[in-house]
Amino acid sequence: MIGLISATAAGAAARDRLAAAWPGRTRVYDGPVREAVGRAFAECDQLVCFLATGAVVRLVAPLLSDKGSDPGVVCVDEAQRHAVSLVGGHGGGANELALAVSGVLGCAPVITTATDATDIPGLDTLGWPVEGATAAVTRAILDGAPVTLDADAVWPLPPLPGNVTPAGGATRVAPGAGTGSAPEHDRAAGAEPAEPAVSLAEAAAIAAVPVGGLPGAMAATVAAGVVAEAAVADAAQERSPDSPAVVRVSDRLLGLGEREVVLRPPSLVVGVGASKGAPADEVSGLIEETLAQAGLSVRSVAALATVDAKAEEAGIVEAAARLGVPLRTYAAEELARIDVPNPSGAPLAAVGTPSVAEAAALVGGGELLVPKRKSAPEGRAAMATCAVVRKEPRGRLAVVGLGPGARDLLTPRARDEIRRASVLVGLDQYVDQIRDLLRPGTRVLESGLGAEEERARTAVAEARAGHAVALIGSGDAGVYAMASPALAEASDDIDVVGVPGVTAALAAAAILGAPLGHDHVSISLSDLHTPWEVIERRVRAAAEADIVVTFYNPRSRGRDWQLPKALSILAEHREPTTPVGVVRNASRPDGTSRLTTIAALDPATVDMMTVVVVGNTAAREIAGRMVTPRGYRWQTEGS
């Protein structure tokens, strides 16, 4: 919830505009300003204060406790010229809120967070838990000092600036914790061994207080697992006061130096089985104890998994809630097909599969790091089991449509995907259109005309290597563009995201008027990949069906007869006066458009940068615009 506080009539008017734009997301706080700010600070996730920055600073200063939990605060001035991200830029989401407020009120966002100002992703904005000396390492990145990226495997991280360099591509794996998933060519020969994982006994000696809500010995065990990383980090900091800055990416418990951070990727899946009525403390305690003994971080758990029959088992559901991860369930028949090291007759009799914990964790593949373990409560039989699997990292391929060329027709989603990609693949002229949007450190792989399949293969290969990739094309990526060849290359070992764009046909239609007001079809006249016989058959079908036709790739220097032929086919079924719209470089500064007729169109005036829209028998030119009637009468109420 976003709390809105104002003190003047102008502020109240702006406040009400924001509330109207975001129904259900905001709450207006009236009354004395100091009291209103206090109530909103305690009750809301974010605040927008229509007050002077000095006043807001004085009001919220006594309320601040921790940047990880404080709400984000945005301040808007009396004239609504600026939306200032004042407190909680990252943790509280104030930077994004300032941008959103500026979008509604038309004011300029003011964001002073160093990483945002320099267009470098903040380590605390990647969506993964981060631990260690975040401020010190971020400072090193911003200062251009050498920073080492030491990852257990290649993960689809956003671009990082050039001073952040991989540690020789090394894959560092704790003894007994399983191997990483980076390909062999990314591993450094002779990589130094990883720090040994902390034993549960060592961690238990450090733990001073039990975890609230857990009984006796189990509380001490779980507490040991929770504090293990902190204990090792303290020891590591003492040994290396002048160590270089390091960003680690790992699911392992590590000792961190005073200039080191670790990002926790969502790499672990914990399979869970439980008897009916198993206490949540027992399930949670078993999970945390198992992870701690294996030297694995609980913060890298991506999900709990179990059999469908346990989907509503309270102890399992509560354990997932405590971890803040989803609970995935699978049919017993599916789990029974998974090969596991420790099948058992008990779950087979109870739920129809010889394995729950191991099989549920292994669905979809991965490496079994910890085989099935049972809980060990005092004085009674175990009621919970768990197993831990490390999943292979999955690269990410975003296929992005840039639109017809105008920057204001590039969608916000397309912009976001371009900026989150560490690898950008595209035609050189399209890369030039959005080069200014790229973050520092983005690797650009560009090529010239005619290399579509090569670009598709390159993008898929980079995603398979674990990177975050954006493959760009004009218009919509799925319309005569890069999505088709890319998805023909891609298998289910990568994540694929399609980002729609404004097509050339839509951009041209908006310029011409409303030529696509009824049924319409797009046909490419390029016979480089499609035999002309097939193209001609499609043109004839559209002509006979009286459908508006948009021709893509209508004419080039080497293909000058296809457009006249297509027009002649349409002319067999339409009057010579049928309107035709011709738009070149739709939406771009040098764009042109004109209306003509099917009889008067000179094909020599058309090139590959042009789309040609041929009307149906109902299409008309009205006030200089091409209009296709919708083909039915409006239905009045009650008719």
N, C-alpha and C positions, 0 to 999 in steps of 0.2 A: 504494500500500500504506500502511496506517495502523499505525504502531508503537505497542504498548501496553507501558507500563512502570509497575510498582508496587513498593512497598517494604514494605507491611504486609499482614496477612491480609485486612483489610477491603478494601484496595485491590485485592488479588488477586481477591477475590470479584466486585467490580464489574468488574474487567478481564475476567474470564471471562464475565460476562453480556454484555459488549459484544462479545467475540469470538464468542459463540454467536449473537448477533443479526446479525452481519455475517460469515458464513462466506466465506472466500476473500478478504476485504478487509483482514484484520488479521494482524499477526504479533506474537506475545508475545516480549518480550526479558527473559530472566532474567539472574541474576548481579548483581554489584555495580552499584548504580544509576548511578553516574557512567559506567561502561563501557557499560551498556545504553543510556543516553541518547545517548552518542556514536555507537554503532553504528546506532541507529535514526535519528538525525539524518542520518547519511550515506547510509542505505539506503532511507529511506521518504519519501513525499510529505507525510505528516502524522504527528503524534505526539499521543497522549493519555497524559498523565502523571498517575497517581493519587498525587500528592505535593503538598506545600505550595507555594504560588506562589513564595515566597522561594527555596526550594530549586531549583525549576525555573529561575528567573531566573539563579541562580548557575551552574547546570549548562549552560544553553544559551548564555549570554552569550559565552563564548569561541568558540563555534561559528558565530556569526552572521556572514554575509558580505554578502548583498544581499537586500533584501525581495522582489525579483523571482524569486529562486531558492531562498531558504530555505524549508524546510517549515513548514507551519502547525502551531502548538503549542497544545494545549488542556490545561488543568490542572483536575483534579477533586479536591475536598477529601476528607478522610477519611470524613466523614459523608455524602458524595454529595449535598450540598445545592446545590452550584453547579458549573457547567461554564464555566470562564473561558477566553475567547479571549485568549491571552497574546501570541502572536507570529504575524505573517502573517495578519491578519484578512481582507484581501482577496486579496493575491497568493498566499498559501498556503492560502486557503480555510478558515482557522480559525474565522471567524464562522459559516459554514454548518456546520462540523463541531461547534461548540459546541451549535448548535440540534439537530443530529442526535443527539448524545450525550445531551442533556437529554430527548429523546423516548424514548430507550431506558431511561435510568436514572431518569427522573422528577425530575431536579434542575432548577434554574433556570439558564438560560443567562445569562452575564454578558458583554456585548459593549460595549466602550467606544469603538469606532471612531466618530468624530464623525458621519460621514454616516449610518451605521446607526442611531445613537442619535437622530438628528433625522429619520429616515425619508426621506433624500434619496439618490438613486442616486449611488454613487461613480463618478467618471469612469473609474476603472480596473476597474469591475465590469460594464461594458456589453457585454463580449464583443468589442470592437473594440480594435485597438492604439491607444494614446494616447501622444502625444509632447509634450514641452514642460514648462511649469511647473505640473505637476499639483497640487502642494501649494498653491502660491500661488493658483491659480484656485479650487480647492476651498475654501480659506479665505475667499475673497471671496464664494462662494456661501453658505457657512455664516453669514457675517457679515451677509448681507442687502445687501451692496454691489452696485451696478449691474454686471451681467455681460452682455456681448453674445454672442448666439448667431449666428455668421456661417457659414451653411451654403451649400454650392454647390447643394444641392437639398434637398427635404424628405425626411427619412429617418424611419422608425418608431422614434424615440427614446422612452424612458420619460419620464414627467412630470418637469419641472424646476420649481423654485420660481419665484414671481412676479418675483423680482429678475433672473432670466435672461430677457432679451427678445430676439426676433429683430432682426437688423440691417435693419429695414425690409423684410424679406422679400427682400433682395437676393440675386441669384445671381451669384457672382463666378467668373469663368472665366479661366484663364490664356490669353494670346494663343497661338493655334496648338494649344491642348490640347483643343479641342472645346467645345461648349456644354453647360451643365448641363441638368437635366431637370425643373426646377421649372416649374409652369404659369405662364402669363404674369401672372396676377393676383398671384402671389407674388413677382414681381420688382420691384425698386424702380427707378423711372425715374432715369436719370442716375447709376447706381451707379458708384462709383469703380473704375477699372481694377485688376485684380489685380496683385500683385507679379510681375515677370517671372520666368519659370523660370530656374534656373541652367543655364548652358550646360555641356556636358560638358568643354569645355576649361577653364572656370573651376574646375569641381570637380576636374579632374585636377591642377590646380596646387596644390590643397589636400591631395590625398591623399598621405600619406607612406609608407604601407605597403601592400603588395599583399594581396589576399584570399587566405587560405591555400588551397593546392590548385590555383590557377589559374596558367596559364603566363604569364610575361612581360608583354607589352603588354596582353593581355586582363585580367590581374589588376589592372593600374593603371586600366583603363577601368571595371571593375566596382567597384573601390574608390571611384572618383570618384563613381559613382552612389550608393553607400551613404553617403558622408560629405557629399553635397551639402546635404542638409537641415540637418545640424548646422552646417555652415559658414554658411549663410544665417541660421540662427537666432542664431548668435553675433553676426553683424553687426546683426541687427534689435534684439537686446537692448541694444546699445550706443546706439542712436539714440533709445530711448524709455524712460527709467528710471521714469517715473511714468505709464505708459500704463494705460488701464482694462483690467480683466480681460476676456478674450475666449475663448470656446470656438468653435473653427472645426471644421467638418466638411467634409473635402475629401480627394480622392485626389491633389491636386497637391503638388509640392514648394513649401513656403511659408517665408517668413522669419517667425519667431515672436518676439514681444517677451517681456520677462521675466515678464509676467503673462498669457501666452497658451498655450493648448494646442490641439492639433489631434487630432481623432478620425478614424481612417482607416476609412471605410466599405468594405464588400466590393463595390466597384463595377466592378472591372476583370476582364475575362477575356482571357487570353493564348492565342491559337491557336498551336500549335506543329507544325511538320513536321520530319522528320529522316530522313536516309539511314540505312540499316542500319548499326549500329555507331557511330553518332555519339556522341562522348564527352559525358558529362554536364557536364563543365566548359564545353564549347563551347555546349551548349544553355542552361545557366544563365547563362553569360556574355553570350550574345546577348540573353536576356530582360532582364537587369539593365541592360545597356548601352542597350537600346531604351527602356526605361522612363525611365532617367536623361536621355537626350537629349530625350525628350518632356516632361520636367518632371513626371513621374508617380511616385508612391510605390509601391515594391515591396510595401509593407505593405497596400495596397488590392487586391492581386490575390486574387480569390475562387477562381479555378480555372484550371488549364491545360486546353486542349481540343485533341483531335486526332482522326484517323480510326481506326476500329476496328482496322485492320491494324497500327497502331502502339501498340496498347494495352499491349504488353509490351516495347516498345522501351526498353532499359535506360537510355539517356541521358535520355529524356523522363520515365520513371518516377522516376529519381533527381532530376531537376530539380524535379518536383512535391514530392517528399519534402523537398528542401532548403527550399522555400518554405513547406512545411507546409500545402499546399492539395490538394484532390482533383484527380484526373485524369479528365476526362470524355471519352468517346469516342463517335463517331457513325459510322453506316454510310456507306460511300462514296456510295451512292445518295442519301442525304439531303443530304450535302454538295454533291453535284453540282447540286442544285436551287437552291443559294444563289447569288444574283447577286453577283459579286465584281469589283473593279476590275482584278485582276491574275491572270487564269487562265493556266494553263500546261499544255503538253503533257506535261511530265515526270511530274508526279504522276498525270495521267490514265493514262499508260502503266503507272506503277508500282503504284498503289493504286485506280485506277478513278474518280478525281474530278479535275477540272482545278484544284482548289484545296483545300489542307488547312488551312494556317494561317489565312487570312482567313475561309474558309467555316466552320471549326470555331469560331472566335471569334464569328462572326455568328449562329450558330444561336440562335434565340429572340429575335433582334432586338438592337438597340443601335446605338451610333454608332461607326463605325470611326475611331478616333483615329490609329492608326499602321498604314498599309498594310504589306503583306508586306515584311519585311527579311531579308536573308541574313547569316549569320555571315561573318566575314572572318579566318579563321585564316591564319597565315603559312606560305607554301610549299605549300599544297594547296587543293583546291576546297572550297567551303562545304558543310557537311553538315547545317546546321540553318536553318530559317526560323521567323519568328514574326510575329504581327500582334496589335494591342491594340484591344479594343472596350470602351467604357464602357456598362454596362447601365443601363437606366432603374431608379431606385429603386422598390421595390414596397412599398406600404402593407400593413398587417397587420390582419386582422379576426379577432378571437377571439369566437366565439359561445358564451357562458358560461351554463351552468345553475347557478342558485344553490341548488337543492334546495328542499325544502318550506317552509323558513323558519327552522328551528333552526340556530344558528350552527355547532354541532358536526356538522351534516350538510352544511355547505359543504365541498367537497373542497379539499385543499391545492392541486391544480392550478388550480381556479377562483380561489382566493385569489391565487395567483401571477399569473394572467392579469389580474385586476383591478388589481393593483398595478403591473404593467408597462405598462398602457395609459395613454397621454397623453390620450385622449379616451374617455369613458364615455357610452354611450347606453342609455337604459332607461326603463321606466315609473317614474313618480315614487315610488310606494310601494316598488318594489324597490330603487331607488337609496337610499332611506332605510335599508333593511336593512343595507347594506354601506358607508354613507358614511364610517364611521369607519376603514375599511380603505384609503381612497384616499390616495395620496401627495400632498404639497403640489404644486400646479401642475396637477393633473388637471382637464381641462375637462369639465364635466358637461353633457350635453344630455338633459334629461328632459322627458317629456310625460305626459299623463293617459291614462285608459282610452280604447280605441277608436282609437288612432293607431298600430297595429302596422306598417302598411305605410309610414307616414311615418318611423317610427323605423328600419325596415329600410333605406329609401332614404338616410336621413341617415348611418347607420353605414357603408354602402358608399361613399357620396360622400366621407366623411372618410378612409376607407382609400385610396380612389383618389387623394386629395390627398397621400398619402405617410405618413399618421400611423399610430400603433399604437392600434387601436380595440378596445374591449371592448363588445359588445352583450349585455346581460344579460336574463335571463328566469327565471321561477321553475321549479322542478323540473328537468327535463332540457330544454335548449334545443331539442332536436329532437322533443319530444313536445308537440304542441299549443302550441308556443311560437315563438320568434323565428328559429330556424334556417331554416325553410322560406321565409318571405318574404325573408329576407336573401340566401339562396343563389339565390333566383329573380332577385334584382337583380344579384348579383355575377357578373362574368365572370372570365376567367383572367388579368386584369391586376393582381390582388391576391392575397396569400397568405391563406388562410382556415384557421383552426384551430377545431375543435369540441371543447368541453370538457363531458364528460358530467356530469349531476347526478342526484341522487336524485329520482325522480318522486313525485308525489302518490300514485299507485297503490301504489308500493313502501312509502312511509312509512305509508300507511293500512293496508296489509296487515300490516306489522310490528306495528302497534298491535292489530289485530284478532286476530292469531294466525298462521295459515298458510293464508289463503284462496286463494292463488295456487299451491298445491302441484302443480297439474297444468295442462293447457292453459287459457289465459285470453286475453281480448281486452279492449282498451280502446275505448270508443265515446263520442264527444262527442255530446251531445244538442242542441247549439246549431245551429240552422238558419240562422244569419246568413250563413254562407258555403257551407253544404252544403244542398241541397234536402231537405226532410223525407222525400220518397219514397226517396232514397238511404239516409238514416239508418235508416228503417224496414226496408228490405231487409237491411241489415247486422244489425239487431237480430234479425230473423227467422232469418237464417242462423245466428247464434250460439245462438239458442234451439233450433233443430233439431239443431245439432251438439253440444248439451249442454256448452257451454263456459262457464266462469266469466266473468262480465262486470263490468268496472269502468266506471261511467258518470262521465264528466267533464262539467262545465257542465250539471248535471242540471236546474236550475230557477232561473229569475230572475223578477222581478216582471212582466216582459213575456212570459215564456215559462213558463206554469204548467201546460200540458197534456201536454207531451212526456214527462215522467217517468211519469205514470200510464199513458200509452199504451204506453210501452216495457215497463213492468212487466206490463201485461196481456198483451202478446205473449209474454213469458217465461213467464207463468203458464199459458199454453196447453200448455206442455211440462214443467212442473215442479210439484211438490206445493206446496200453500199453506204448508206448514211449512218450505220451503226457506229456509235462513238468509240474511240480508242484513245486511251491515255498513255502518254509516253513520258516517263520520268527517269532522269539520269542523276546518279549520285544523290538519291533521296535523302534529305535532311542535312546534307553537307553544305558548306558555304558556297561551293561552286555548283550546287545542284540546279537543275533546270526541269521544267515540266511544260507540257503543252497538250492540248486536246485536238484531235483530228478525227478522221473517219477511217473505216476499214478500206474504203476505196482510195482515199487520199494519202494514206501513210506511205512515206518513202522509206523503204527498209535501209537505205544507205545512211540515213540519219541516226541509226540505232547501233549501239556497240555493247560490249560485255558489261558495262557499268549501268546499263539501262534495263528497266523492266517495262514491259508492254502489257497494258490491261485492255482486253477486248470485251466490250459489253455484250449482253444477251439481247434478245429482241425487244425487251422492255426497257433497256437502258436509255437514258436521255441526257442531253446537255441542258442544264437549267442554270441560268445566270452565270454561265461560264464554268459551271462545275459538272462533273460526271456523276450521275445519280442512277442507281438501280433500285426501283421500288421494291418494297419488302414482299409484295405479292399477295397481301391479304388485307382485309379491312379490320380496323380496330374494333374489338368487341366491347360494347358498352355493358355496363353493369345490368344484369337481369336478362340480357339477350341470349 
